[in-house]
Amino acid sequence: MKLIIQIPCYNEAGTLPIALAALPRSVPGFDSVEWLVIDDGSRDDTARIAREHGVDHVVRHTRNQGLARGFMTGLDACLRLGADVIVNTDADNQYNAGDIPALVAPIVAGEADIVVGARPIETIEHFSPIKKMLQKLGSWVVRVASQTDIPDAPSGFRAVSRAAAQRLVVFSDYTYTLETIIQAGQKNMAITSVPVGVNADLRPSRLVRSIPSYIQRSIVTIIRIFVIYRPFRFFGILGAVLFGAGFLIGLRFLWYYFIGQGDGHIQSLILAGALLVMGFQTLLVAFIADLLAANRKLLEDIRARAIAIEMDRPSHGERGGEGGSP
């Protein structure tokens, strides 16, 4: 059994040594533990410092592509390196590396495919009240969309089995945390959480540059989650509201019409007609979006099978025999 701990990095030369110093080299249930750093187009010495501090594998992006792309690049690299379990953590030493054995334990025991580390959000001093509120809101949205019970969905401290990593796809360029949990729920993966500790804040968050920006991105991410993973519910509710409003306004016009006062409420008739048409069209969009979502799931399953075949296929040298050549 091989465990690979991956760390997405972007200009982390200052904090990476601290994070690496805390990582374990042995974890119960694994024969080997390796470290992998994803250098997401850093402009500092992140890659060099990673190698100097004993990192086994460094994967580099030529330019910055964002945390979500870095996470997926790491999963792909870990799979190619033969990882049975992958742990993702942050380069700013936010998470307590001593909790990694507890994080991977449910996967080792065969009880889970993905394990998310649940931080003590209420007691984290450097989290503002607004950020704590948005963390809770995001976790609630994920629970609704994924039908799972993960208390800290935005947590990036998580363990993923090899089989689960082969099936995950991230569409967002901003963050992977919410999407992967929703996919796990929709694909009937076993997902759970364990409580983990956090360390002191070493630097400001890269994802939260300002509260207004964080609120905006959080709202966009939440809406996008519903559109992608619950399209029928999203457009169906919107269409039902529009159609219902048009129906009620139409009934109001009919009331005035039958009592002989319809001439003064033509505007209500126009508005009712417009809302009814909009509502009906939105309900049609709900059915079409649901069909597209079904097709997307089929494509994801095909992709997962293709990755599994590619990752498990022996190399050319192995086919030619031990130590063989082409």
C-alpha positions in Angstrom: 0.0 0.0 0.0 1.4 3.4 -1.0 0.2 6.7 0.4 1.1 9.9 -1.4 0.6 13.3 0.3 0.1 16.0 -2.3 0.5 19.8 -1.7 -0.7 22.3 -4.3 1.6 25.3 -4.2 1.7 28.8 -5.6 4.6 31.0 -4.4 4.9 29.0 -1.1 8.6 29.2 -0.6 8.2 30.9 2.8 5.7 28.4 4.3 6.3 25.2 2.5 9.3 24.1 4.7 7.2 24.5 7.8 4.4 22.3 6.3 6.9 19.7 5.0 8.6 19.5 8.4 5.3 18.3 10.0 4.5 15.6 7.3 4.9 12.0 8.3 7.1 9.5 6.5 5.3 6.5 7.9 1.5 6.0 8.5 -0.1 2.8 9.9 -1.5 0.6 7.1 1.0 1.8 4.4 4.2 0.3 3.3 5.5 3.6 1.9 4.6 7.3 2.2 5.7 9.7 -0.5 5.3 13.5 -0.9 4.3 15.3 -4.1 4.2 19.0 -4.7 2.2 20.7 -7.5 4.0 23.9 -8.4 1.2 25.9 -9.9 3.3 28.4 -11.9 5.1 29.8 -8.9 7.4 32.8 -9.5 9.6 32.0 -6.5 11.8 29.1 -5.5 8.9 26.8 -4.5 10.1 23.9 -6.6 13.7 24.1 -5.5 12.8 24.4 -1.9 10.5 21.4 -2.2 13.3 19.2 -3.6 15.7 20.5 -1.0 13.3 19.5 1.8 12.9 15.9 0.7 9.9 16.0 -1.6 9.8 12.9 -3.7 7.9 14.3 -6.7 7.4 17.8 -8.1 4.9 18.5 -10.9 5.0 22.0 -12.4 2.5 24.1 -14.3 4.2 26.6 -16.7 1.7 29.2 -15.6 -0.7 29.6 -12.7 -3.9 27.7 -13.4 -5.7 27.9 -10.0 -6.2 25.7 -7.0 -8.7 23.4 -8.6 -6.5 22.6 -11.6 -3.5 22.1 -9.3 -5.6 19.6 -7.2 -6.6 17.6 -10.3 -3.0 17.6 -11.7 -1.9 16.2 -8.4 -4.5 13.4 -8.4 -3.4 12.5 -11.9 0.3 12.4 -11.0 -0.4 10.4 -7.8 -2.4 7.8 -9.8 0.4 7.5 -12.3 2.9 7.0 -9.5 0.8 4.1 -8.1 -0.8 5.7 -5.1 -3.4 3.6 -3.3 -4.5 6.5 -1.2 -3.9 10.3 -1.7 -4.0 12.9 1.0 -4.4 16.5 0.0 -3.2 19.2 2.3 -2.2 22.9 2.1 1.3 24.5 1.9 0.5 27.1 4.5 0.5 24.5 7.2 -3.2 25.2 8.0 -4.0 21.6 8.9 -2.5 19.5 11.6 -0.4 16.9 9.8 -0.6 14.7 12.9 -4.2 13.9 12.0 -3.2 12.2 8.7 -3.4 8.7 10.3 -6.9 9.4 11.5 -7.8 10.9 8.1 -6.8 7.8 6.1 -8.0 5.2 8.7 -11.6 4.9 7.2 -10.2 4.2 3.8 -7.6 1.7 5.1 -10.5 0.0 6.9 -12.5 -0.2 3.7 -15.3 2.0 5.2 -14.9 5.1 2.9 -13.7 6.3 -0.5 -13.2 9.9 0.5 -12.6 11.3 4.0 -12.8 15.1 4.7 -11.1 16.7 7.7 -13.7 18.7 9.6 -12.1 21.8 11.2 -13.4 23.4 14.4 -14.7 26.4 12.5 -16.3 28.2 15.5 -13.0 28.2 17.4 -10.7 29.4 14.6 -9.7 32.9 15.6 -8.5 34.1 12.2 -11.8 33.3 10.5 -14.0 36.4 10.4 -17.7 36.0 11.3 -18.7 36.5 7.6 -16.3 33.8 6.5 -17.6 31.4 9.2 -21.2 32.1 8.0 -20.2 31.5 4.4 -18.4 28.3 5.3 -21.6 27.0 7.0 -23.7 28.1 4.0 -21.4 26.4 1.5 -21.5 23.2 3.6 -25.3 23.3 3.8 -25.6 23.8 0.0 -23.2 20.8 -0.6 -25.2 18.6 1.8 -28.4 19.5 -0.1 -26.9 18.9 -3.5 -24.9 15.8 -2.6 -27.2 14.2 -0.1 -24.2 13.7 2.2 -23.5 14.8 5.7 -20.1 16.6 5.6 -20.0 19.4 8.2 -17.0 21.2 6.7 -17.3 20.9 2.9 -14.8 23.7 2.1 -12.0 21.9 3.9 -9.1 21.0 1.6 -7.6 18.4 4.1 -8.9 15.2 2.7 -8.0 11.6 1.8 -9.1 10.0 -1.4 -8.9 6.3 -2.4 -7.4 5.3 -5.8 -10.8 4.2 -7.1 -12.4 7.5 -6.1 -9.6 9.6 -7.6 -10.1 8.0 -11.0 -13.8 9.1 -11.0 -13.5 12.7 -9.9 -13.8 15.6 -12.3 -13.6 19.3 -11.4 -15.1 21.9 -13.7 -14.4 25.0 -11.5 -11.2 26.9 -11.8 -11.7 28.4 -8.4 -12.0 25.6 -5.9 -12.4 21.8 -6.0 -13.7 21.3 -2.4 -17.4 21.6 -3.0 -17.6 19.9 -6.4 -15.7 16.8 -5.4 -18.1 16.1 -2.4 -21.2 16.6 -4.6 -19.7 14.2 -7.2 -19.0 11.7 -4.5 -22.6 11.8 -3.3 -24.0 11.6 -6.8 -21.8 8.6 -7.7 -22.7 6.8 -4.5 -19.1 6.9 -3.1 -18.8 6.3 0.6 -17.8 9.7 2.0 -17.3 10.6 5.6 -15.5 13.1 7.8 -13.2 13.1 10.8 -12.4 16.0 13.2 -9.0 17.5 12.6 -7.0 20.3 14.2 -5.6 23.4 12.6 -2.4 25.4 13.2 -1.8 29.1 13.5 -2.3 31.3 10.5 1.0 31.9 8.6 -0.3 34.1 5.8 -3.5 35.6 4.5 -5.7 33.2 2.5 -5.1 33.3 -1.3 -8.8 32.4 -1.9 -10.1 35.2 0.3 -8.5 38.3 -1.0 -11.4 40.5 0.3 -14.7 39.8 1.9 -16.7 41.2 -1.1 -14.7 39.1 -3.5 -15.2 36.0 -1.3 -18.9 36.6 -1.1 -19.2 37.1 -4.8 -17.2 34.0 -5.7 -19.1 31.9 -3.0 -22.5 32.9 -4.4 -21.4 32.2 -8.0 -19.9 28.8 -6.9 -23.1 27.9 -5.0 -25.4 28.8 -8.0 -23.1 27.0 -10.4 -23.2 23.9 -8.2 -27.0 23.8 -8.4 -27.1 24.5 -12.1 -24.6 21.7 -12.9 -25.5 19.1 -10.3 -29.2 19.8 -9.6 -30.4 21.4 -12.9 -34.0 20.1 -12.8 -34.5 21.4 -9.2 -32.8 24.7 -10.0 -34.7 25.5 -13.2 -37.8 23.7 -12.1 -38.2 25.9 -9.0 -37.4 29.0 -11.0 -39.9 28.1 -13.7 -42.6 27.2 -11.1 -42.2 30.6 -9.4 -42.5 32.5 -12.7 -45.4 30.4 -13.9 -47.1 30.6 -10.5 -46.7 34.4 -10.3 -48.1 34.7 -13.8 -51.1 32.4 -13.0 -52.0 34.4 -9.9 -51.7 37.8 -11.7 -53.9 36.3 -14.5 -56.5 35.2 -11.9 -56.4 38.8 -10.5 -57.1 40.2 -14.0 -60.0 37.7 -14.6 -61.5 38.8 -11.3 -61.5 42.4 -12.4 -62.7 41.4 -15.8 -65.8 39.6 -14.6 -66.8 42.4 -12.3 -66.6 44.8 -15.3 -63.3 46.5 -14.4 -61.0 44.7 -16.8 -60.2 47.7 -19.0 -58.1 49.3 -16.2 -55.9 46.3 -15.7 -54.6 45.5 -19.1 -51.1 45.8 -17.8 -51.8 42.9 -15.4 -52.9 40.8 -18.4 -49.7 41.6 -20.3 -47.5 40.9 -17.2 -49.3 37.6 -16.5 -48.9 36.5 -20.1 -45.2 37.3 -20.1 -44.6 35.5 -16.8 -46.6 32.4 -17.9 -44.5 32.2 -21.1 -41.2 32.7 -19.2 -42.2 30.1 -16.6 -43.2 27.6 -19.3 -39.9 28.1 -21.2 -37.9 27.8 -18.0 -39.6 24.5 -17.1 -38.7 23.2 -20.6 -35.1 24.3 -19.9 -35.3 22.2 -16.7 -36.1 19.1 -18.7 -33.4 19.7 -21.2 -30.8 20.5 -18.5 -31.7 17.3 -16.8 -31.1 15.3 -20.0 -27.7 17.1 -20.4 -26.8 16.2 -16.8 -27.6 12.6 -17.5 -25.3 12.6 -20.5 -22.6 14.3 -18.5 -22.7 11.5 -15.9 -22.4 8.9 -18.7 -19.3 10.8 -20.1 -17.8 10.9 -16.6 -18.3 7.2 -16.2 -16.6 6.6 -19.6 -13.7 8.8 -18.6 -13.3 7.0 -15.2 -13.1 3.7 -17.0 -10.6 5.0 -19.5 -8.4 6.3 -16.7 -8.6 3.1 -14.8 -7.6 1.1 -17.9 -4.7 3.5 -18.7 -3.4 3.6 -15.1 -3.6 -0.2 -14.6 -2.0 -1.0 -18.0 1.6 -2.3 -17.7 4.3 -0.1 -19.2 5.9 -1.1 -22.5 9.0 -2.2 -20.7 7.0 -4.5 -18.4 5.3 -6.1 -21.4 8.7 -6.9 -22.9 9.8 -8.7 -19.7 11.8 -7.8 -16.7 14.3 -5.2 -17.6 13.3 -5.7 -21.3 13.6 -3.1 -24.0 11.3 -2.2 -26.9 
